[in-house]
Amino acid sequence: MNHLQHLSYLRNNYSCMRHGQSKANVANVIVSCIGNDSPDDFGLTDLGRQQALAAAAGSGLRRDTVICSSDFSRASQTAGIVAAALGGALGAADVTVTPALRERCFGDWEGTAADNYAIVWAADKANPGHADGHVEPASAVLSRATAFVITLERRYAGRDILLVSHGDTLQILQTGFLRMDPGRHRDLPHFEPAQIRRFHLGLCGRSGHSFLR
């Protein structure tokens, strides 16, 4: 379910950020189950930390930005770096860590080569509700992520909000903002490590999105 489907406006400004390069990225392995996550094994690389810091410096986000993060180590570490950078001498901004922004669970593909993502993405396009191989359906990711945005809409008004998460989760979330079929999430531009992208509600016949590098 897309909880944003019938909204005509947003009370807040949303930017979304993929985590920096992780050790799982370097190892080319799928780590999508929270029970297998380990900061030592699958957290950020040194390059990932540098990417997060550079992205924060160039983001234009304010110190009072509301920062929310996936509870996977690679995302929460990225969010912590951004929070510290935005806080400056005044200290790091607070980060809310939530499973609502968690990595999509890839089920039986867990621990296999990241090349296998493409198999799931092809199935998504045919049926966004599929759970082949115990994969979390794209439609389910859309529901939990857009429901969290609704929670933020009820809690805040007039704020800049940064959501730090993962490639699939963010691209599926963006289909929600654009009122697209979630199975088409790979039709959107790929999220690069530590990339920040501004999300806007799409209107009929309009793409409704812009990008921050």
N, C-alpha and C positions, 0 to 999 in steps of 0.2 A: 504493500500500500504506500502511495506517495502522500504523506501528510501535508505537503505543500501545494497539492494539486489545485486547491480552490482559493488560495490566498491571492489577494489583489495587490498587496504591498508587504514589505518587511519593515519592522520597527528598528532593526539594527543593520549594521554593515558587516558582511561576512567575507573573510578571507580564509582560504584553506591551504594547508601546507603539507606536503609529503615529507616524511622523515628524511634525514640525510643518509648518505651511503651507510649501509649496515654490514656487519660481518656475514650475515646471511646472503646479502647481495653479492659480495665478493666470492663466497663459496658456491654461488649459483644454486642455492637450495631453498625450497619452500618451507618457511617456518610460520605457520598460521594458526597454531593451537596454543593458547596461552600457557598450558601446562608444560610446553616444551621451550618456552621463552626463558632466556637467561641473559642478563646484562653482560656477563663475561664472554659468553659464546656467541650471542646474536645482537649485542648492542651496536652502537655506532663505531665506525672506524675513525682513525684520526682525520682522514679526509672528510668523513661525514660530519664531524664536529666543526671543521673549518667551513664546510658548506652551510651548516646551520647558522653559524656566526655571520657569514657574509650575507646570507639571505635576510637575517634580522637587521643588519646595518642598512641594507638597501630597501627595506620594506616600506618605510614611511609610516609604520604603525606607531601609535603613541604609547606612553608608559601605562596608561590606564586601560589598555586593550584587555579584554576578557580572553584569557587563553585556556582552551580546553584540549585535552590530549587523550589519545588511545592509551590503554594501560600496558601495551607492549613496550619493552625497554627502549627500542630504537626510536619510538615516537615520543615517549616521555622524556628521554634524554634530549631529544631535539627541542621539545617544548621548554625544558629547563634552560637550555642555552639561549633561546629567544627571550625568555622571561628575564634572564640576567642581563642580556644586552639592552633590552628596552628599559629596564629599571635603572641602569647606570649606577651613579653614586648613591642613589636613593635606595638601592637594594632591588632584588629580583621581584618581579610581579608574581602574584599567585597563579598557580596552574591547577585547574580542575581536571583530575584524571578519571576517565569514564570508560566502561566497556562498550558504551554506545558507539564509540569511534574505533573500536577494535578492528584489527585485520579481519578480512573475510576468511572464514575457515574453509580450507581446501580439502578437508576430509581425507580420503584415501591417498591423495597426492602429497600429503604431509611428508616432509623429509626427502622428497624426490627432486629431480632437477627442475629448476625454474622454467625450463623450456616447456614443461607440461602445462603451464598456464594457458598456452594457446589452445589446448584441447578443451579446456573449460570455457574459454571465451567463445569458441565456435558453438558450443552447446548453448551458451547464454543467448546468442543471437537467434537461435532456433526456438528457444523457450526460456524466458527469464525466470521461470519458476522451477526449472529443473534442479534436482539434487543428486545427479548422477555421481556415483562414487562418494556419497555422503557429503558432497560439497554444499556449503551454505548457499541457497538460491540468491541470485541477484535481487530478486523481488524482496527477499527477507532483509538483505543488507539495506536496501532502499527504505524499508519500513522503519528499521531501528535508527538509521541515521537521520531521516527526516523527522521522526518523532522527537529526537533530541533537539533539533533546530526549533521545533515548536515549543519545547520546554524553555529554551533560551529566549524565544520571543515573548513568552509569558513572564519571564523573570526580569528581563532588561528592556530598556528603550533608549534609542539614540546612542548606542555603544558600538565601538569597533570590536568585533569578535573574531578570533583566530582559532580555527579548528586544525589540530595537528594529527594526521592520521596516515593512511596507507594508500597506495595507488588505486587498487580496485575499489576500496571503500569510498575514496574521494571522487573517483570518476562516476561511480554509481550514484553517489550523492548529487553530483552535478546534473545527472539526468533528471533528478527530482526537481532541482531549481529550474531546469529548462523545460519541464513537463514532457520529457522524452520517454520512450520505451527503455527501461533499465537494461534490457538485453543488448542495447546499442551502445553501451558505455565505452567500448573500444573504438567507436567512431569519433570520439572526442580526442583532442590532443593528449598525448601521453604525459603524465606527471613525471618530471625529472626529479632526482633526489634534491630535497630541500627547496623545491620550487614552491612559490606562493602564488596562488591564483585567486582573484577576486570573483566571487559568485554573486550573480544577480538573478532575480526571477525573470524567466523568459515569458514573452507574450506570444500569442498566435502569430506565426510567420516571422518571428524575430529570434535570433540566437540568444540574446540577453547575457552574454558573458564577455569578460575582458581578462587580460592576463598581466601578472606582475612577475618579472624575472628576478 
